[in-house]
């Protein structure tokens, strides 16, 4: 598989934005505290990420698919932890 410059930029952007969720997930898993996490914000974000993932599949765009699949998983994790730990 050959990666052109545009795809490379997309992949790097995907790594940056997707990895930004990791510290929040780790913090919640360690502390079990979600009081300062907005339920509405994560519900909207998770919905948006799901739609971006669908869009990526429609376009067959690997950076969109990978970024949004991982981001959706992490965002959904925060949302579930928020519901579990209130």
N, C-alpha and C positions, 0 to 999 in steps of 0.2 A: 504494500500500500504506500503510495506516494502522498506526502502531506505538503500542500502548497502553503504559501505565506499567509493567505487568508484563514485557512483552516488552522494553522499554527497559532495565529492570534486568537482565534476562537477557543482553542484548547487551553491556552495560557489563561485567558479570561475565565474559562470554566473552572480551572484549578483554583484561581484566586477567589472567585465568588463562592464556590462550593466549599472550600476549606474554611471559609469564614464562619460556618455553622459549627464546626467541630468544638471550639472552645466553649460555646454555650451549652452544647450537649454534655460535654465532660463536666462542666460546672454543675449542671443540674443533677447528673448521675451521682456526683460526689456529695453534694449538699442536700439533695432531695428537696430543695427549696425552689419554688416557682412563683412566689408571690409577686415578684416584679416583672414577670413575663406576661405580655398581653395575649390573652386567649384569642381575642378578635383579630389581632394582627397576624398571629400564626395561622389562624383559620383561613384568612384571606390569602396569605402568602402560600400556604399549602395548596389551595385551590388554583392560584396562579401558576405555581410550579407544575402542577398536574397538567394544566392547559398548555404550558410551554413544552412539556414532554410530548403531549399529543401532537402539537405543531411540529416538533422536531421529527417525529416519526413520519408525519405526512410529507415533510420535505426530505426525508432520509438524510438529515444533517447530524453527523456524528457528534460534533461539539455540543449542539443543543441537546441531543439525547443524553449523552453522558453527564453533562453538567446538571441537567434538570432531574435525571434519575437519581443521582447521588444527593442533590439538594433536596429533592422531594423526600427522600428517605430520612435525611437529617431533620428537616423541618417537621415531618410527620412524627419523628421521635420526640421532638420538643413538645409538639401538640399533645401527644399521648401522655408524656410525663407531666405536662401542665394539668391535664384532666385527672391524672392519677394522684398527683401530689397537691393539687389545688393551688 
